[in-house]
Amino acid sequence: MKKNILVLFVLVSLALGTRLHAASKQPNIVLIMADDMGFSDIGCYGSEIKTPTLDQLAANGIRFTQFYNTSRCCPTRASLLSGLYPHQAGIGLMTGDNKLPGYRGELGRDVVTIAEALSTGGYRRYMSGKWHVTKHTRPTGPKDNWPLQRGFEKFYGTIIGAGSFYDPATLCRANSFITPVIDEKYCLLYTSDAADDTPCVDLAARRI
């Protein structure tokens, strides 16, 4: 476990600088992962598609030039959350349990997520979107590998991998499945403010 913690903190330190050299205000950290998108599909990396909002984030943040995905969404997500190779994180393939080390389809309990690590530095930690790093997707759980149990304070998104933009399966607020009938703040999944319980803004109406 000590090795895993070290790897994660080295990753964060290299990307953001240590707190000793940071400005008096801690930097905001925004990690965005988009499935099925090529390296040059964003304007700041040479795309012919205009993405001014994302380009502005890049201009005021850090642009990675050597990030390698793992060809599948959940192993890549496991690496991004943990700073480890996907097999070390427990998701070497997908979220099915193959009964082999590195292929259990779950983030390992000896794996420290970036949210868990940043909680020690006084950061607020929110997540919106697709989780997809656990094999347990039923409303009754187990939920020990759901976002709130892995370091996030608030979560608005889906636990399962694939789904609809307009009627997403396993849509959760925090640890509870929601529907338009039982949740008065129900929004489409891909909204900017849903995780913070503020009025929803449909990103489909925006230009990215």
C-alpha positions in Angstrom: 0.0 0.0 0.0 2.9 2.4 0.8 4.1 1.9 -2.8 0.7 2.7 -4.2 0.5 5.9 -2.1 4.0 6.9 -3.3 3.1 6.4 -7.0 0.0 8.5 -6.7 1.6 11.3 -4.8 4.5 11.4 -7.3 2.0 11.6 -10.2 0.1 14.5 -8.5 3.3 16.3 -7.6 4.8 16.1 -11.1 1.6 17.4 -12.7 0.7 20.2 -10.3 3.8 21.0 -8.3 4.1 20.4 -4.6 2.2 22.5 -2.1 5.5 24.0 -0.9 6.0 25.7 -4.3 2.3 26.5 -4.9 0.8 29.9 -4.6 -0.9 30.9 -1.4 -4.2 29.5 -2.8 -4.3 25.9 -3.7 -4.7 25.2 -7.4 -8.0 23.9 -8.7 -7.7 20.4 -10.2 -10.1 19.4 -13.0 -9.7 16.0 -14.6 -11.8 15.3 -17.7 -11.9 11.9 -19.4 -13.8 11.5 -22.6 -14.3 8.0 -24.0 -13.7 7.2 -27.7 -11.9 10.5 -28.5 -8.7 10.9 -30.4 -5.6 12.9 -29.2 -6.1 15.6 -31.7 -9.9 15.9 -31.4 -9.6 19.1 -29.2 -8.7 22.4 -30.6 -5.6 23.0 -28.4 -4.1 19.7 -29.8 -4.7 20.7 -33.5 -8.3 19.7 -34.2 -10.2 21.3 -37.0 -13.2 21.3 -34.6 -13.5 24.4 -32.5 -13.5 23.8 -28.8 -13.0 27.2 -27.2 -14.1 26.3 -23.7 -11.7 23.3 -23.5 -9.0 25.4 -25.2 -9.4 28.0 -22.4 -9.0 25.3 -19.7 -5.9 24.1 -21.5 -4.4 27.6 -21.8 -4.8 28.2 -18.0 -3.8 24.7 -16.9 -1.4 21.9 -17.7 -1.4 20.1 -21.0 -0.2 16.5 -20.9 1.8 15.3 -23.9 2.5 11.7 -23.0 -0.7 10.2 -21.6 -1.4 6.7 -22.9 -4.9 5.2 -22.7 -5.4 1.5 -22.3 -7.8 1.1 -25.4 -10.8 0.5 -23.1 -12.6 2.9 -20.9 -12.6 1.4 -17.5 -8.9 0.4 -17.3 -8.0 3.9 -18.5 -10.4 5.3 -15.8 -8.8 3.1 -13.1 -5.3 4.4 -14.1 -6.5 8.0 -14.1 -8.1 7.6 -10.6 -5.2 5.8 -9.1 -2.0 6.7 -10.9 -1.3 3.0 -11.4 -1.2 0.6 -14.3 -4.7 -0.8 -14.7 -3.6 -4.3 -13.6 -2.2 -2.9 -10.4 -5.5 -1.1 -9.8 -7.4 -4.3 -10.2 -9.1 -3.6 -13.6 -6.8 -5.2 -16.2 -9.6 -5.7 -18.7 -13.1 -4.7 -17.9 -15.4 -4.9 -14.8 -16.1 -8.6 -15.0 -14.4 -10.8 -12.4 -12.0 -13.2 -14.0 -10.8 -14.6 -10.7 -7.2 -13.6 -11.4 -5.0 -11.0 -9.8 -5.3 -7.8 -11.8 -8.5 -8.9 -13.4 -11.1 -8.7 -10.6 -13.1 -5.9 -12.1 -12.8 -3.8 -9.0 -10.5 -1.0 -7.7 -8.4 -2.8 -5.2 -8.8 -1.9 -1.5 -5.0 -1.4 -1.4 -5.4 1.3 -4.1 -5.5 4.9 -3.2 -7.7 7.1 -5.4 -6.8 10.7 -6.2 -9.9 11.8 -4.3 -8.7 9.9 -1.2 -5.2 11.4 -1.5 -6.4 15.0 -2.0 -8.8 14.7 1.0 -5.7 14.9 3.2 -4.8 18.3 1.6 -8.1 20.0 2.4 -9.6 19.7 -1.1 -13.3 19.5 -1.9 -13.9 16.5 -4.2 -16.7 16.2 -6.7 -17.4 13.9 -9.5 -20.0 13.9 -12.3 -20.3 11.4 -15.2 -19.5 7.7 -15.5 -17.9 5.8 -12.7 -17.4 2.3 -14.3 -14.7 0.9 -12.0 -16.8 -1.6 -10.1 -18.7 -4.8 -10.9 -21.4 -4.0 -8.3 -24.0 -1.9 -10.1 -27.3 -2.8 -8.3 -29.0 -0.2 -6.2 -28.5 -2.4 -3.1 -24.7 -2.6 -3.7 -22.3 -3.6 -2.3 -21.2 0.1 -2.5 -17.7 0.0 -1.0 -16.2 0.9 -4.4 -18.7 3.6 -5.3 -17.5 7.2 -5.6 -18.5 8.3 -2.1 -16.7 5.4 -0.6 -13.6 6.1 -2.6 -13.0 9.7 -1.5 -15.5 11.9 -3.3 -17.9 14.1 -1.3 -20.6 14.4 -3.9 -21.4 12.3 -7.0 -23.9 12.7 -9.8 -23.6 10.2 -12.5 -23.9 6.5 -13.5 -22.3 3.5 -11.9 -22.6 1.3 -14.9 -20.5 1.6 -18.1 -22.8 2.3 -21.1 -26.1 4.2 -21.2 -28.3 6.8 -22.7 -27.7 10.5 -22.6 -31.4 11.1 -22.1 -32.5 8.2 -19.9 -29.3 6.9 -18.3 -29.4 3.6 -16.4 -28.0 3.6 -12.8 -28.1 7.4 -12.5 -27.2 8.2 -8.9 -27.1 11.2 -6.7 -24.6 10.3 -4.0 -25.3 6.6 -3.2 -28.9 6.5 -4.3 -30.5 5.6 -7.7 -32.8 8.4 -8.9 -35.5 9.0 -11.5 -37.5 12.1 -12.6 -40.3 10.8 -10.4 -38.4 10.5 -7.1 -35.8 13.3 -7.5 -37.0 16.9 -8.0 -33.5 18.0 -9.1 -33.2 15.3 -11.7 -31.1 16.4 -14.7 -29.7 14.9 -17.8 -26.4 13.2 -16.9 -24.0 15.4 -18.7 -24.6 18.6 -16.9 -22.1 21.0 -15.4 -23.6 21.7 -12.0 -25.6 18.6 -11.1 -23.0 17.2 -8.7 -23.1 20.4 -6.6 -26.9 20.5 -6.2 -27.2 23.8 -8.1 -29.5 24.4 -11.0 -28.7 22.2 -14.0 -27.3 23.5 -17.2 -27.6 21.2 -20.2 -24.3 21.0 -21.9 -26.0 19.9 -25.1 -27.1 23.5 -25.5 -23.5 24.8 -25.2 -20.7 24.9 -27.6 -17.6 23.2 -26.2 
